[in-house]
């Protein structure tokens, strides 16, 4: 059955922090797990632990690794601070979880020098939404890996390991200042008995563009404004411009229906619109074929690191999920 003790997550934290330390100035320092330390008043079980000296001064790091389903609360940081205060030598406290932290927990940790991490599997970004008539420019890029975790004694060169990613420039057209040139001669012929002094142009109708259907003389739908305006945007894409007033002259009799009892549809000779292309950018890390990717985010400095994990380590940690 699946491990509910959190031991597998402690294993994961151990191997990741070991990878971080191996890249620094202490390549032979060992990161331990499930260590018991004697405090001033009682003994404490420590999830992940390491100790080193710089200039003869000892430094200890105490890691609490919790695979919880809900964000860490302030009270849980208070308990951790109590453990740190009970241990001699003022050890550095590190708290790591995959579920995030409540605001009170973050504020308390930052005020008391506790380093907060989020450690989890790197998940692919959600699908990119592209609106009707929009498009995306996609580029393939290298994505950094800050380390690689391999099994002890595993003969595998991770120095040149990297991940692929893509950048997307998502282009979304917006249409404003829509104006129709109504056929004056048609109006006078069809509605000669009505006062047409105020009927000169149709402006800024609020109906969705896909519902603004264009008809021929027989009343058959031949297109809609969304299709026509998307052609404008496509032309601007080719030109490489982000804003332009576009217009179209209808070569054959064309009509548009409106929500008016007096004049339910109009013959239009032209339509004009201002087209603006909005750009939004997204970078997405892609999955690696044979390696798992993990993301380690330090909240204190808002720093994110990515690690690759060899299949043998993944299999070993998965086996420790079982109890």
Sine and cosine of phi, psi and omega as CSV:
sin_phi,cos_phi,sin_psi,cos_psi,sin_omega,cos_omega
0.00,0.00,0.21,-0.98,-0.05,-1.00
-0.96,0.28,0.63,-0.77,-0.02,-1.00
-0.93,0.36,0.84,-0.55,0.08,-1.00
-0.95,-0.31,0.12,0.99,-0.03,-1.00
-1.00,0.06,-0.30,0.95,-0.05,-1.00
1.00,0.10,0.07,1.00,-0.05,-1.00
-0.91,0.42,-0.61,0.79,0.01,-1.00
-0.89,0.46,-0.61,0.79,0.02,-1.00
-0.94,0.35,-0.57,0.82,0.09,-1.00
-0.89,0.46,-0.66,0.75,0.06,-1.00
-0.86,0.51,-0.68,0.73,-0.01,-1.00
-0.89,0.46,-0.72,0.69,0.03,-1.00
-0.87,0.50,-0.64,0.76,0.00,-1.00
-0.87,0.50,-0.76,0.65,-0.07,-1.00
-0.94,0.34,-0.52,0.85,0.02,-1.00
-0.94,0.33,-0.72,0.70,0.01,-1.00
-0.93,0.38,-0.51,0.86,0.10,-1.00
-0.89,0.45,-0.64,0.77,0.03,-1.00
-0.91,0.42,-0.64,0.77,0.02,-1.00
-0.89,0.46,-0.72,0.69,-0.05,-1.00
-0.93,0.37,-0.60,0.80,-0.01,-1.00
-0.87,0.49,-0.43,0.90,-0.01,-1.00
-0.99,0.10,-0.20,0.98,-0.07,-1.00
-0.99,-0.12,-0.37,-0.93,-0.12,-0.99
-0.99,0.13,0.16,0.99,0.00,-1.00
-0.80,-0.60,0.92,0.38,-0.10,-0.99
-0.91,0.42,-0.35,0.94,-0.04,-1.00
-0.97,-0.23,0.14,0.99,-0.01,-1.00
-0.97,0.23,0.72,-0.70,-0.04,-1.00
-0.98,-0.21,0.75,-0.66,0.08,-1.00
-1.00,-0.06,0.84,-0.54,-0.04,-1.00
-0.98,-0.20,0.30,-0.95,0.04,-1.00
-0.74,-0.67,0.52,-0.86,0.05,-1.00
0.84,0.55,0.86,0.51,-0.02,-1.00
-0.97,-0.22,0.60,-0.80,0.09,-1.00
-0.97,-0.26,0.83,-0.56,0.02,-1.00
-0.88,-0.47,0.62,-0.79,0.01,-1.00
-1.00,0.03,0.85,-0.52,0.07,-1.00
-1.00,-0.05,-0.12,-0.99,-0.01,-1.00
-0.94,0.35,-0.52,0.86,-0.07,-1.00
-0.89,-0.46,-0.43,0.90,-0.05,-1.00
-0.35,-0.94,0.16,-0.99,0.04,-1.00
-1.00,-0.02,0.41,-0.91,-0.08,-1.00
-0.71,-0.70,0.72,-0.69,0.12,-0.99
-1.00,0.09,0.82,-0.57,-0.06,-1.00
-0.94,-0.34,0.78,-0.63,-0.05,-1.00
-0.91,0.42,-0.81,0.59,-0.02,-1.00
-0.69,-0.72,0.64,-0.77,-0.15,-0.99
-0.48,-0.87,0.63,-0.77,0.22,-0.97
-0.51,-0.86,0.39,-0.92,-0.06,-1.00
-0.61,-0.79,0.63,-0.77,0.02,-1.00
-0.48,-0.88,0.14,-0.99,0.02,-1.00
-0.82,-0.58,0.63,-0.78,0.11,-0.99
-0.77,-0.64,0.90,-0.44,-0.03,-1.00
0.87,0.49,0.55,0.84,0.01,-1.00
0.99,0.15,-0.01,1.00,0.00,-1.00
-0.99,-0.17,0.86,-0.50,-0.02,-1.00
-0.96,0.28,0.57,-0.82,0.06,-1.00
-0.75,-0.66,0.76,-0.65,0.01,-1.00
-0.86,-0.51,0.60,-0.80,0.06,-1.00
-0.82,-0.58,0.80,-0.60,-0.01,-1.00
-0.93,-0.36,0.85,-0.53,-0.05,-1.00
-0.91,-0.42,0.80,-0.61,0.14,-0.99
-0.98,-0.22,0.91,-0.41,-0.04,-1.00
-0.93,-0.37,0.90,-0.44,-0.10,-0.99
-0.79,-0.61,0.87,-0.49,0.01,-1.00
-1.00,-0.09,0.95,0.30,-0.07,-1.00
-0.99,-0.14,0.37,-0.93,-0.02,-1.00
-1.00,0.05,-0.29,0.96,-0.04,-1.00
-0.84,-0.54,0.37,-0.93,-0.02,-1.00
-0.86,0.51,0.55,-0.84,0.01,-1.00
-0.92,0.39,0.69,-0.72,-0.03,-1.00
-0.99,-0.13,0.27,-0.96,0.00,-1.00
-0.87,0.50,-0.64,0.77,-0.03,-1.00
-0.87,0.50,-0.55,0.84,0.01,-1.00
-0.95,0.31,-0.50,0.86,0.12,-0.99
-0.96,0.30,-0.56,0.83,0.08,-1.00
-0.88,0.47,-0.68,0.73,0.04,-1.00
-0.89,0.46,-0.67,0.74,0.01,-1.00
-0.90,0.44,-0.65,0.76,0.04,-1.00
-0.89,0.46,-0.58,0.82,0.05,-1.00
-0.89,0.46,-0.62,0.79,0.06,-1.00
-0.91,0.42,-0.72,0.70,0.00,-1.00
-0.87,0.49,-0.65,0.76,-0.02,-1.00
-0.94,0.35,-0.47,0.88,-0.02,-1.00
-0.99,0.17,-0.37,0.93,-0.02,-1.00
-0.99,0.10,0.68,-0.73,0.01,-1.00
-0.95,0.31,0.41,-0.91,0.11,-0.99
1.00,0.04,0.11,0.99,0.04,-1.00
0.78,0.63,0.89,0.45,0.01,-1.00
-0.92,0.39,0.44,-0.90,0.05,-1.00
-0.99,0.16,0.73,-0.68,-0.02,-1.00
-0.99,-0.16,0.73,-0.68,0.05,-1.00
-0.78,-0.63,0.75,-0.66,0.03,-1.00
-0.88,-0.48,0.76,-0.65,-0.03,-1.00
-0.73,-0.68,0.69,-0.72,0.00,-1.00
-0.47,-0.88,0.24,-0.97,0.08,-1.00
-0.98,-0.19,-0.17,0.99,-0.18,-0.98
-0.99,-0.17,-0.01,1.00,0.03,-1.00
1.00,0.07,-0.05,-1.00,-0.11,-0.99
-0.71,-0.71,0.62,-0.79,0.16,-0.99
-0.94,0.33,0.38,-0.93,-0.08,-1.00
-0.85,0.52,-0.66,0.75,0.00,-1.00
-0.89,0.46,-0.60,0.80,0.03,-1.00
-0.92,0.39,-0.67,0.74,0.02,-1.00
-0.88,0.48,-0.76,0.66,-0.04,-1.00
-0.87,0.48,-0.66,0.75,-0.02,-1.00
-0.91,0.41,-0.70,0.71,-0.02,-1.00
-0.88,0.47,-0.71,0.70,-0.01,-1.00
-0.90,0.44,-0.59,0.80,-0.01,-1.00
-0.95,0.31,-0.38,0.93,-0.08,-1.00
-0.89,-0.45,0.30,0.96,0.15,-0.99
0.96,0.30,0.35,0.94,0.05,-1.00
-1.00,0.01,0.78,-0.63,-0.02,-1.00
-1.00,0.06,0.78,-0.62,-0.03,-1.00
-0.96,-0.30,0.72,-0.69,0.07,-1.00
-0.79,-0.62,0.47,-0.88,0.25,-0.97
-0.89,-0.46,0.82,-0.58,-0.02,-1.00
-0.82,-0.57,0.84,-0.54,-0.05,-1.00
-0.37,-0.93,0.20,-0.98,0.10,-0.99
-0.92,0.39,0.61,-0.80,0.04,-1.00
-0.97,0.26,0.90,-0.44,-0.03,-1.00
-0.99,-0.12,0.60,-0.80,0.06,-1.00
-0.90,0.43,0.52,-0.85,0.03,-1.00
-0.92,0.40,0.44,-0.90,0.03,-1.00
-0.91,0.42,0.37,-0.93,0.00,-1.00
-0.84,0.54,0.57,-0.82,0.00,-1.00
-0.99,0.17,0.78,-0.63,0.05,-1.00
-1.00,0.01,0.81,-0.59,0.04,-1.00
-0.87,-0.49,0.82,-0.58,-0.05,-1.00
-0.97,0.26,0.24,-0.97,0.02,-1.00
-0.85,0.53,0.78,-0.62,-0.01,-1.00
1.00,0.07,-0.10,1.00,0.00,-1.00
-1.00,0.00,0.04,-1.00,0.00,-1.00
-0.37,-0.93,0.12,-0.99,0.01,-1.00
-0.67,-0.74,0.65,-0.76,0.11,-0.99
-0.99,-0.17,0.85,-0.52,-0.14,-0.99
-0.91,-0.41,0.72,-0.69,0.05,-1.00
-0.78,-0.63,0.63,-0.77,0.05,-1.00
-1.00,0.00,0.74,-0.67,-0.07,-1.00
-0.69,-0.72,0.32,-0.95,0.17,-0.99
-0.98,0.19,0.64,-0.77,0.08,-1.00
-0.91,-0.42,0.69,-0.72,-0.07,-1.00
-0.95,0.33,0.57,-0.82,0.21,-0.98
-0.88,-0.48,0.77,-0.63,-0.07,-1.00
-1.00,-0.02,-0.02,1.00,0.03,-1.00
0.13,-0.99,0.22,-0.97,0.05,-1.00
-0.68,-0.73,0.67,-0.74,-0.03,-1.00
-0.96,-0.26,0.85,-0.53,0.06,-1.00
-0.76,-0.65,0.35,-0.94,-0.05,-1.00
-0.93,0.37,0.46,-0.89,0.02,-1.00
-0.86,0.51,0.81,-0.59,0.00,-1.00
0.99,0.13,-0.01,1.00,-0.01,-1.00
-0.95,0.32,0.80,-0.60,-0.05,-1.00
-1.00,0.04,1.00,0.07,-0.03,-1.00
-0.50,-0.86,0.82,-0.57,-0.02,-1.00
-0.99,0.10,0.92,-0.39,-0.03,-1.00
-0.97,-0.22,0.10,0.99,-0.09,-1.00
-0.89,0.45,-0.68,0.73,-0.07,-1.00
-0.99,-0.15,0.34,0.94,-0.01,-1.00
-0.96,0.28,0.67,-0.74,0.04,-1.00
-0.51,-0.86,0.18,-0.98,0.04,-1.00
-0.87,-0.49,0.39,-0.92,0.10,-1.00
-0.99,-0.11,0.44,-0.90,0.10,-1.00
-0.52,-0.85,0.12,-0.99,0.06,-1.00
-0.75,-0.66,0.55,-0.83,0.18,-0.98
-0.94,-0.35,0.62,-0.78,0.00,-1.00
-0.81,-0.58,0.79,-0.61,0.19,-0.98
-0.98,-0.18,0.98,-0.21,-0.09,-1.00
-1.00,0.01,0.86,-0.51,-0.08,-1.00
-0.96,-0.29,0.86,-0.51,-0.04,-1.00
-0.86,-0.51,0.89,-0.45,0.02,-1.00
-0.98,0.18,0.65,-0.76,0.10,-0.99
-0.85,-0.52,0.63,-0.78,-0.08,-1.00
-0.87,-0.49,0.79,-0.61,-0.02,-1.00
-0.62,-0.78,0.18,-0.98,0.04,-1.00
0.79,0.61,0.80,0.60,0.00,-1.00
-0.99,0.16,0.82,-0.58,0.01,-1.00
-0.74,-0.67,0.68,-0.74,0.03,-1.00
-0.93,-0.36,0.69,-0.72,0.13,-0.99
-1.00,-0.02,0.98,-0.20,-0.04,-1.00
-0.97,0.23,0.67,-0.74,0.01,-1.00
-0.94,0.35,0.94,-0.34,-0.05,-1.00
-0.93,0.38,-0.64,0.77,-0.02,-1.00
-0.91,0.42,-0.59,0.80,0.03,-1.00
-0.92,0.39,-0.68,0.73,0.03,-1.00
-0.86,0.51,-0.72,0.70,-0.04,-1.00
-0.91,0.41,-0.55,0.84,0.01,-1.00
-0.97,0.25,-0.67,0.75,-0.07,-1.00
-0.99,0.14,-0.53,0.85,-0.09,-1.00
-0.78,-0.62,0.76,0.65,-0.09,-1.00
-0.91,0.41,-0.38,0.92,-0.03,-1.00
-1.00,0.02,-0.09,1.00,-0.04,-1.00
-0.98,-0.20,0.40,-0.92,0.08,-1.00
-0.98,0.20,0.93,-0.37,-0.06,-1.00
-0.95,-0.32,0.30,0.95,-0.08,-1.00
-0.89,0.45,-0.45,0.89,-0.03,-1.00
-0.99,-0.13,-0.04,1.00,-0.02,-1.00
-0.99,-0.14,1.00,-0.10,0.00,-1.00
-0.85,-0.52,-0.69,0.72,0.00,-1.00
-0.59,-0.81,0.50,-0.87,0.18,-0.98
-1.00,-0.07,0.76,-0.65,-0.10,-1.00
-0.76,-0.65,0.72,-0.69,0.21,-0.98
0.75,0.66,0.81,0.59,0.08,-1.00
-0.91,0.41,0.62,-0.79,-0.10,-0.99
-1.00,0.03,-0.08,1.00,0.00,-1.00
-0.92,0.40,0.63,-0.77,0.07,-1.00
-0.82,0.58,0.58,-0.82,-0.09,-1.00
-0.87,0.49,-0.57,0.82,0.00,-1.00
-0.91,0.41,-0.41,0.91,-0.01,-1.00
-1.00,-0.03,-0.10,1.00,0.01,-1.00
-1.00,0.01,0.99,0.13,-0.14,-0.99
-0.99,0.12,0.64,-0.77,0.07,-1.00
-0.98,-0.17,0.66,-0.75,-0.08,-1.00
-0.82,-0.58,0.41,-0.91,0.13,-0.99
-1.00,-0.01,-0.11,-0.99,-0.07,-1.00
-0.89,0.45,-0.48,0.87,-0.01,-1.00
-0.99,0.12,-0.02,1.00,0.00,-1.00
1.00,0.05,0.14,0.99,0.01,-1.00
-0.99,0.12,0.73,-0.69,0.03,-1.00
-0.92,0.38,0.77,-0.64,-0.03,-1.00
-0.89,-0.45,-0.33,0.95,0.01,-1.00
-0.11,-0.99,-0.14,-0.99,0.14,-0.99
-0.55,-0.83,0.18,-0.98,-0.09,-1.00
-0.92,0.38,-0.51,0.86,0.02,-1.00
-0.88,0.48,-0.69,0.73,0.01,-1.00
-0.90,0.43,-0.70,0.71,-0.01,-1.00
-0.90,0.43,-0.72,0.70,-0.04,-1.00
-0.94,0.34,-0.51,0.86,0.07,-1.00
-0.90,0.44,-0.54,0.84,0.09,-1.00
-0.92,0.40,-0.60,0.80,0.09,-1.00
-0.87,0.49,-0.73,0.68,-0.02,-1.00
-0.89,0.46,-0.63,0.78,0.02,-1.00
-0.89,0.45,-0.62,0.79,0.04,-1.00
-0.91,0.41,-0.63,0.77,0.04,-1.00
-0.92,0.40,-0.56,0.83,0.07,-1.00
-0.86,0.50,-0.69,0.72,0.01,-1.00
-0.92,0.40,-0.59,0.81,0.00,-1.00
-0.97,0.24,-0.39,0.92,-0.04,-1.00
0.98,0.22,0.50,0.86,0.03,-1.00
-0.93,-0.37,0.48,-0.87,-0.07,-1.00
-0.96,-0.27,-0.19,0.98,0.05,-1.00
-0.48,-0.88,0.70,-0.72,-0.03,-1.00
-0.23,-0.97,0.57,-0.82,0.13,-0.99
-1.00,0.02,0.84,-0.55,-0.06,-1.00
-0.92,-0.40,0.50,-0.87,0.02,-1.00
-0.60,-0.80,0.36,-0.93,-0.02,-1.00
-0.62,-0.79,0.72,-0.69,0.09,-1.00
-0.97,-0.24,0.82,-0.57,-0.04,-1.00
-0.98,0.19,0.86,-0.51,-0.08,-1.00
-0.97,0.23,-0.33,0.95,0.01,-1.00
-0.80,-0.59,0.34,-0.94,0.01,-1.00
-0.82,0.58,0.83,-0.56,-0.07,-1.00
-0.74,-0.68,0.64,-0.77,-0.08,-1.00
-0.79,-0.62,0.46,-0.89,0.07,-1.00
-0.74,-0.67,0.70,-0.72,0.00,-1.00
-1.00,0.04,0.61,-0.79,0.01,-1.00
-0.74,-0.68,0.30,-0.95,-0.02,-1.00
-1.00,0.08,0.95,0.31,0.01,-1.00
-0.67,-0.75,0.76,-0.65,0.00,-1.00
-0.97,0.26,-0.57,0.82,-0.05,-1.00
-0.95,0.31,-0.73,0.68,0.01,-1.00
-0.74,-0.67,1.00,-0.08,-0.14,-0.99
-0.96,0.28,-0.34,0.94,0.05,-1.00
-0.48,-0.88,0.38,-0.93,-0.04,-1.00
-0.79,-0.61,0.54,-0.84,0.20,-0.98
-1.00,0.04,0.82,-0.58,-0.04,-1.00
-0.91,-0.42,0.68,-0.73,0.03,-1.00
-1.00,-0.06,-0.55,0.84,-0.06,-1.00
-0.58,-0.81,0.31,-0.95,0.18,-0.98
-0.61,-0.80,0.63,-0.78,0.06,-1.00
-0.75,-0.67,0.46,-0.89,-0.05,-1.00
-0.40,-0.92,0.53,-0.85,0.14,-0.99
-1.00,-0.07,0.85,-0.53,-0.04,-1.00
-0.95,-0.30,0.81,-0.59,0.04,-1.00
-0.84,-0.54,0.78,-0.62,0.00,-1.00
-0.99,-0.13,0.90,-0.43,0.04,-1.00
-1.00,-0.03,0.70,-0.71,0.00,-1.00
-0.94,-0.33,0.73,-0.68,0.17,-0.98
-0.74,-0.67,0.54,-0.84,-0.13,-0.99
-0.88,-0.48,0.63,-0.78,0.02,-1.00
-0.64,-0.77,0.70,-0.72,0.12,-0.99
-0.91,-0.41,0.76,-0.64,-0.06,-1.00
-0.80,-0.60,0.77,-0.64,0.08,-1.00
-1.00,0.08,0.76,-0.65,-0.01,-1.00
-1.00,-0.02,0.36,-0.93,0.05,-1.00
-0.94,0.35,0.53,-0.85,0.12,-0.99
-1.00,-0.03,0.51,-0.86,-0.13,-0.99
-0.92,0.39,-0.67,0.74,-0.12,-0.99
-0.88,-0.47,-0.02,1.00,-0.11,-0.99
-0.83,-0.55,0.58,-0.81,0.17,-0.99
-0.99,0.12,0.49,-0.87,0.08,-1.00
-0.89,-0.46,0.69,-0.72,0.02,-1.00
-0.87,-0.49,0.54,-0.84,0.03,-1.00
-0.87,-0.49,0.77,-0.64,0.02,-1.00
-0.89,-0.46,0.92,-0.39,-0.06,-1.00
-0.92,-0.40,0.88,-0.48,0.07,-1.00
-1.00,-0.02,0.87,-0.49,-0.07,-1.00
-0.96,0.26,-0.56,0.83,-0.07,-1.00
-0.85,0.52,-0.68,0.74,-0.01,-1.00
-0.94,-0.35,0.11,0.99,-0.02,-1.00
0.77,0.64,0.80,0.60,-0.03,-1.00
-0.88,-0.48,0.72,-0.70,-0.04,-1.00
-0.87,-0.49,0.72,-0.70,0.06,-1.00
-0.81,-0.59,0.55,-0.84,0.01,-1.00
-0.88,-0.47,0.63,-0.77,-0.04,-1.00
-0.76,-0.65,0.60,-0.80,0.14,-0.99
-0.99,-0.14,0.54,-0.84,-0.02,-1.00
-0.79,-0.61,0.83,-0.55,-0.06,-1.00
-0.91,0.41,0.40,-0.92,-0.02,-1.00
-0.84,0.55,-0.57,0.82,-0.02,-1.00
-0.92,0.39,-0.61,0.79,0.05,-1.00
-0.93,0.36,-0.67,0.74,0.03,-1.00
-0.86,0.51,-0.70,0.72,0.01,-1.00
-0.91,0.42,-0.63,0.78,-0.02,-1.00
-0.91,0.41,-0.69,0.72,0.02,-1.00
-0.92,0.38,-0.58,0.81,0.02,-1.00
-0.90,0.43,-0.60,0.80,0.01,-1.00
-0.92,0.39,-0.46,0.89,0.00,-1.00
-0.99,0.13,-0.08,1.00,0.12,-0.99
-0.95,0.30,-0.32,0.95,-0.08,-1.00
-1.00,0.00,0.61,-0.79,0.07,-1.00
-0.74,-0.67,0.00,0.00,0.00,0.00
